[in-house]
Amino acid sequence: MSAQTSAVTIQVTNQDRKRALWGSAVGSTIEWYDYFLYGTMSGLVFGPLFFPSDNPTASQMLSLASFALAFFVRPIGGILFSHIGDRIGRKKTLLVTLTMMGAATVAIGLMPTYAAIGVGAPILLTILRLIQGLALGGEWGGGLLLAVEYSPKERRGFFGAVPQTGALLGLALGNIATLGADALFPKEAFLTYGWRIPFLLSAVLLLVGLWIRHRVDETPSFRQMKLAGNEKRIPIVETLKYHWRSVLIATGAKIVETSTFFIFATFTVSYAISLGYERTPVLAIILICSILGVFSMVKFGALSDKIGRKPVFIGGSIAVMAFILPYLWLLNQKSLIHLAIGCFIGFAIIWPSYGSLIGTLIAESFTPDIRYTGASLGYQLGAAIAGGPAPLIATALLTAFAGSYVPVGLFVMLCGAISVVAVSFAKEKRNQEID
């Protein structure tokens, strides 16, 4: 801590920390529910409803492409909202991003299909998806910092893992809503209006999230920075000028985390169905594994507080590189038991080892005055490079290589190798002050 800021002390109680942790987790879960629900539906219904074609594979790829597009605007959302977050405050920014995400999701549930309005349907759907991308681009950094900047230094790995569980909890909620709608409505009714119910439920979640986040104060790091007068006029310029190495490391670290998440959570659904699996048990298995993965994430976060972020993160990245081909082989056995084993190992054990740490590792790389900007930029660039495109790339590789899953496995291995190299250059800051 600099001499200028050391005189400024912000008192934080355990109640403050608990409220911030709760607000971070709940808000993150709601945002990811909205975001991933689109991913689930893009693998199930959006192809024929919004991108109809004589070729089912072409419809599926167009649907996945609309899913991927949001990742390319996430860095823009990250830059826009992180500027506000580093200048005006984390809390105010999070209220805006949550509202944007919820409104776009409800609007998707009200969208007419291609059969009703023609080419306007996929265009409007894509615009709403881009709004989701902008919102999440700003949400992630603020939600993470709400937890990390309230945490005691000796428990920062655990605190940083909690908002990251929002990805799995959001996915689980989305699958629960989808499975519920699928069970309530016959196939034709589900394709007609049943799929809309999970999107419309977001209105309720939005109100809950806004209420919870409104009760959380600004983070101690931000208040301390403002009191000391250390805020930067244009944080993105400061970040690119003096912290570009940290941005590159953050981007590289994100590659394996985001690509494998969407391989396990999104590509698995469409790929398993193409192999002959029934939709409902596939969604149920992913649901169960995502819930189990939450417990793994907090454990790995706590483990990183004891042995460091880098050993846990790099170990998990190497593990997924070794497991991806056996995982795809298990899926190709066309047995629900094999599918469950593969998803459990990959999604409930291996992915959480680095998925829990990506936020803390990135946040520790930046100073408070540009932390929102630097963390968001690196994270969202990595997501744009390998997150949203991952299911599309995997589907394209399957098509190009006559259904062989080996190229998909090699793609994941490449992503893992990039992240291992990137994280090896990161500075270990376990138990160090970052204010």
N, C-alpha and C positions, 0 to 999 in steps of 0.2 A: 504494500500500500504506500502511495507516495506521501511525502511530508505534507503536501497541501490537503490531502483528504484525510490524513490520520487524525486531525483534530475534530473531524465530523463523525459523530457516533450515532448510529440508529439502533434503538433498543428493539429486539425481536423476542417475543415470548413463544413458548411451545405451542400455545393456542394459535398464534399467528401462523406458525409453520404448518400446523395441521390443516388450517383453513386454506392456505395457499396450495398445499399438496392435494387436497380434495378438489379445489377449484380447477387445478391443472388437469387432474385425472378425468374429472367428469366432462369438462369442456373438450378435452382432447378426444375422449370416447365419442362424443356427439359429432364432432367434426369428421372423424374417421368413419363413423357409421354412414354419414351422408356420402362421403367420398367413395367408400368401398361398395356401397349398395349399387352405385352405378357400375362398378366393375363386375359385380355378380350378375347383374341384369344384362350387361353387355355380352356375357358368356351364355346367357339363357334365352333372352327374348328380344333384345334390341335389334339383332340381325334381321330376322324376318319382319319385325314391326316397323322399323325405321329405315332399314337398308335392304329392301327386298331385291332378290336377284335370282336368276335361273340356276346359278351356281351357289349352293349353300356355303361352301368354303369362302367364296368372295364376300358374301353377306357377313359371315362371321369375322373376316379380317377387317371389313369396313367398320363393323361395330367395335372391334378391339382398337382400331385406329382412332375412333372418336374418344375412346377411353384414354388412349395414350396422349392425345392432343393436350389435355389439361396439364400434363407434366411439363410441357414446353413453355407454358405461361406461369408456372409456379415460381421460377426465378424472378419474373417481373413482379408478381405479387409479393415475393420476399423482399425485393428492393424497395417497392412502394411502401409497404406496411412496416418494414423494419426501420425505415427513415422516420416514420411517425413514432414508432416504438422507442427509438433511441432519442428522439427529440421531445416528444410529448408524454409518452408513458406506455408501459406494457399493458396495463389494464384497459385503457381506452381503446387501444388497438385491437385487443382480443374481443371486446364487445362488438366492434364493427365487423371483424372477420367472421365471428360466429353468426351474426345476423345475415350476412351475405350468403354464407354456406347454406343456412337453413332455408332462406327464401328461394334460392336456386333449386334446392332439392324438392321442396313442395311444388314448385312450378313444373318440374319434370313429371311429377305425379299427375299433373293436370294436362300434360301435352297431348294434342291429337297426333295420331300416327300417320304414316305415309298413305295408308288407304283413305284417310279422311281429307288430308290437305296436300298430298303429293310431296314434291321436293322441299317444300317449306318445313316439313316435319324434321328431317335430319339436320337441316340448317339451324332451326331453333333449338333442337336438342344439343347440338354441338356448341352453340352460344352459351347455353346454360351450363354445359360441362366446363367451358372455359372460365365462367364465373366461379365455379367450384374450385378450379385450379388456382385462380387469383386469391381466393379466400384462404385456401390451405397454405399457399405460399407465405402468407403473412401470419397465419395461425400457429404453425409449428414452432417457430422461434420464440414467440411470446409465451406459448403454453409451457415450453421447456424451461424458459428462464424464470417463470413464475415459481417452479419447483426448485431449480438449481440455485437461484439467487436468494432463496429463503433457507436453504439447507445449511446445517453445520458442516464444516469442511471434512470432518471424519466420516460423514454419511452421505456425501455428495453423489456417490455412485448409486446408492439406493434411491435417493430423492430423484435423481435424473432418470432412473428406470421407470418410475411410476407414471409420468406422462407418456412414456413410450409404450406402456401397456395399453394405452388408448387405441393403438392400432389393432391389437388383437381383440380387445373388448368391442371396438366398433365393428370389426369384421364379424364377431360372434353375434352381436345384436342384429346386424344386417342379415346374417344367415337365419337367425331365429325368426325374424320378420318374414323372410322369404319362404322359409319352410312352413310357417304358419299360414301364409297366404296360399301356398301350394297345396296344403292339406285341406283348407277350407273350400277351395274352388276346383271344379273339374278342369281338365287341361284347357279346353276351349275358353272357359270363363276366366281362367288365370291369364291366358294370352290377351283376352279382351279388356279386363279391368282389374283382375286380382293382383297383377304385378304392381299396380299403382298404390295399393294400400301401404306398403312399407315406406314409400316416398312421402305420402301424406302424413304418416305418423311423426315425421320429422318436425312438424309444427309444435307438437307437444314437447319433444325433446329440446327444441329451441327455447321455449319459454322457461323450462327447468334450468338449462344452461345459463341463460342470461341472468336469472335470479341468483344462482350460485356465484357466478363471476362478479356480479355487482357488489357482493359482500366482501370481496378480497381487496386489500389495500395494494398500492404500488409496491414493488419489490424494494428491499433495503438497499441493494446496490444502486438502483436507479435514483432513489430519494437521496442517497449519499452523494451521488454524482451531481445531481441538480443543486444540492445545497453548497457543494464545493465549486460550482460553476465550471465543471469540466466537460460539459456536453460539446459535441462537435457540430459545427454548422451544417456540413454536408457529410454525414457518416460514410456514405458509399465511396466518396473520394478518398477519405482517410483510410478506409479499408483496402481499396485497390492500390493505394500508394505505399502503405507501410505494412500491410498484413496479407499480401497476396499469396505468400507461401502457405500461410495457415488456411486460406481459402482453398488452395489446391489440395492440401492434405485432407481437408474436410470433404471436398468433392470426391476424391479418390476413396476415402473411407466409406462414403455412402454407397458406392457402386455395388458392393457385395450385399449390403443390407437390403437395399431396395430391389435389386434384380431377383434375389432369391425369395423375398417376401411375395412378389407378384407371380413368381413361378409356382410357389406352394399354394397361394391363396386364389389366384385367378386362372392361370394357365391350367392348373390341375383340374379345375372344374370342366372346362371345355374339352381338354384332352381326354379325361376319363370318360366323359359322355361319348366322345367319338370312338372310344375303344369298346363301347357297349355297356358301360355302367349306367345304372339308373340315377337320375338327377338327385332324388331325395336322399339316399344313403351317402352319396358323395358329399353333399352339403352338410349332412349330419356329422360325418367324420371330420371335416374341416372345422366345423363348429366346436366339437369336443376338443380337438387338438389346439385350437386357438385359445380356449378357456384354460386348458392345462398349461399352455405356454405362458400365461400371465404369471403363474407361480414360479416358473423357471426364470422369468425376467427379473423379478425382484430378488431372487436368490443370486443370480449372476451379478446384478447391480451391487448387492451387499458383498459378494466375493471380490469384486473389483476394489472395494474400499480396503480390503485386506492385502491383496497381492498386486493391485495395479490394473489400470484399464487395458494397457497394451497386451499383456500376456493372455488375458481372457478373450479380447477381441481377435487377436491374431490366431489363437488356438481354435476359436469357433469358425473363423474363415477357412482355415485349412481343413477342418472337419467337414464343412459343407462341400468343399472341392472334392474330397475323397468319397462323399456319400452320394453325390448327385446322380451318377450313373446307376448305382444300385437302387436308388429311389425310383428312377424311371423304369428300371427293369421290374421292380415290384409292381408298379402300375400296370405294366404290360402282361402280368400274370392273370389279369382280369378276375381277380378275387378280392372281395371286400376285406378279407383278413389281411392280405398283402398290402392293399391300399392303406388300411388303418395303421399297419406297422410302419410303412414308409412315411406317412404323414406325422405320426407320433414322433419318430426319431428326427425327422427333418424340421417340422414346424413347431413341435412342443419342446424340443431339447436343443437342437443345434442352432436354429435361427435366433432364439432368445439370447444366446450367449453373446452375440454381437449386436443384435437389435436393441437390447437393453442399454447398451453403452454408447451407441452412436451419438446421442444427444449430449451426454456428459462430456465425452471426449472432445466434441466440437466446441461446446460452451467454454471449456477450460482453455481453449486456444486463443481466446480473445479477451480484451479488456472491456470493462463495463460500458465505456462511452461508445463503442462500436460493436458490442457483443451481439445485439439483436441483428444488426446488418450482416456482420461477418458470418455468424452461425447460419442465418437463413440463406445467404447467398451460396455458401458451400454446400449446404444440405440440399437445396432445391436444384442446383446445377447437377449434382449427382443423380437426383431423382429424374431429371429430364433426360440425362444421358442413358440411364439403364433401368429406370423404374417402370414408367408407363410403357416404354417400347418393349420391355421384356416379354410379355405374353405374345405380342405381335411378332417379335423376332423369332420366338420359339415356334410359333405356328408356321411362319414362313420357312423356317429351317426344316420342319417336318414335311412341308409340301415340296420343297426343293430336293430333298433327299429321300423321296419315296417312302415317307413314314418312319425313317430311322431316327431314333431318339439320341443317338450318339452325338450328332452336331449340337443338339440342345445342351447336352452335358458339357461339351467342350466350351460352349458359350458361357455357361455358369462358372466353369473353372477359370476362364479368362477374367471374368469379373472378380472372382476371389483373389486371383494373383495381383490384380491392380490394387485392391484394397490392402492386401498384406504389405505391399511395397509402400503405399501411402502412409499407413499407420506406423510403419517402422521409423518414419521420420518425425512422428509426433513427439512432443515433450510430455513426459509423465508428470502429472501435477497432483497426484493423490496426496491428500492431507496438506496441501498448500493453499494459502489464501489466494483468491482470484479477484478480489475486489480492488 
